[in-house]
Structures are given as structure tokens and as C-alpha cells.
Amino acid sequence: MTYSDYGILVGIGVNCCFLLYLMSTPRLTVERLQISELRVLLIGIDQSLAFSAVERLRDWTLKQVERYDGIDLVVIDGFNVHFIDMTTAKTFVEMAQDLQMHQTRLMLWRFEADIAYAMLRMRKELFLPMLRADAQLPAAISRWKHLHYLPSDDSHP
């Protein structure tokens, strides 16, 4: 092998590392909203979720819930997510459980049908109430609230 061959191999290795870094660090956005009398955190994602990216999403989302106290519902907008693996689905389960400790619920909005079916196959009883495909967020939250929202015990006198 010549020095240029080694240089090509090193370049390929560096590019692979760069691609792995980009895949594991999706750009996340947060928007705090009041919809249907619920305090909502809308989480935007700019790419598909692999195992390393979803851990970042989970940790970041939990920090946002702590930052904005009193959030009733976290909505993850899956419009830009075109692929997930089973680790991602399992992490959504863990995220829903973590959010329940904060008296916050999780809604997965606008995920592609194939992705939604994969989550339903994994744990239908958990994902069915979380998934919404409505075109507009207010309609999705209103229907979710009507079908699934349970007020906390401290709201009753």
C-alpha cells in the first residue's frame, strides 16, 4: 500500500465518524403552547432516529419538561422521521414512563404509517393511545384529550 492509499483509508474513516456523529445528534426544537387548556411542549426533530439519537432526544426532552414546570403533554412531531429502530420504540416506552413521574403524558404526532405500525406491533396497548396522525396540532391534541386525557387527582376538590 502506498501513502495515498493510507490517506484514502483515513479519509474514509474520518467521513464515517462524521456521518455517525450527524446521525446521533439530531437538531431538536421546543415550543411551549397552550392548546385545549393543556400546557404543551412541542418537540421538533429534523431527522430519523437511530439508537444514539433517541437517547439524546429522551434526555433533552426530560430536561425541557423540568425547565418548563407544569407541562401536561409532550408532543413529539415525527414529520421528519422516516426510520426508527426497535431501540427507538423501546426508548419511547421509557420516555412515557419517565414523563408520568412528572405527571406529564406523551403524544407521538405525524409519524409515518410504517413507523406507527412498527410501534404498535411492539406494544399496542401503550402506543395506540399515544399516536395521532391529524394534519393540524390543535385537532390532534383536542381529540387526544377527549379520548385519553385523565385529569390529575389534585384537580378534584
Long-range contacts (C-beta under 8 A, 24 or more apart in sequence): 20-52, 23-47, 23-50, 23-52, 23-53, 24-50, 24-52, 24-53, 24-56, 25-53, 25-56, 26-53, 26-56, 26-57, 28-56, 28-57, 28-60, 30-64, 32-68, 32-71, 33-137, 35-137, 35-138, 35-141, 35-142, 36-138, 36-141, 36-142, 36-145, 38-72, 38-73, 38-141, 38-145, 38-149, 39-68, 39-70, 39-71, 39-72, 39-73, 40-71, 40-72, 40-73, 40-74, 40-75, 40-141, 41-65, 41-68, 41-71, 41-73, 41-74, 41-75, 42-75, 42-77, 42-137, 43-74, 43-75, 43-76, 43-77, 44-77, 44-80, 45-76, 45-77, 45-78, 45-80, 45-81, 46-80, 47-80, 47-81, 48-80, 48-81, 48-82, 48-83, 48-84, 49-81, 49-83, 49-84, 49-85, 49-88, 50-83, 50-84, 50-85, 50-87, 50-88, 51-85, 51-87, 51-88, 51-91, 53-88, 54-84, 54-87, 54-88, 54-91, 54-92, 55-91, 57-91, 57-95, 58-91, 58-94, 58-95, 58-98, 61-95, 61-99, 62-95, 62-98, 62-99, 62-102, 65-99, 65-102, 65-104, 66-102, 71-102, 71-104, 72-103, 72-104, 72-105, 73-104, 73-105, 73-106, 73-107, 73-141, 73-144, 74-99, 74-104, 74-105, 74-106, 74-107, 75-107, 75-108, 75-109, 75-137, 75-140, 75-141, 76-106, 76-107, 76-108, 76-109, 77-109, 77-110, 78-108, 78-109, 78-110, 78-111, 78-112, 78-115, 79-110, 81-111, 81-112, 81-115, 82-112, 82-115, 83-115, 84-115, 84-118, 84-119, 86-118, 86-122, 89-118, 89-119, 89-122, 89-123, 89-127, 90-122, 92-119, 92-127, 92-130, 93-123, 93-126, 96-126, 96-130, 103-152, 105-148, 105-149, 106-130, 107-131, 107-132, 107-140, 107-141, 107-144, 108-132, 109-133, 109-134, 109-137, 109-140
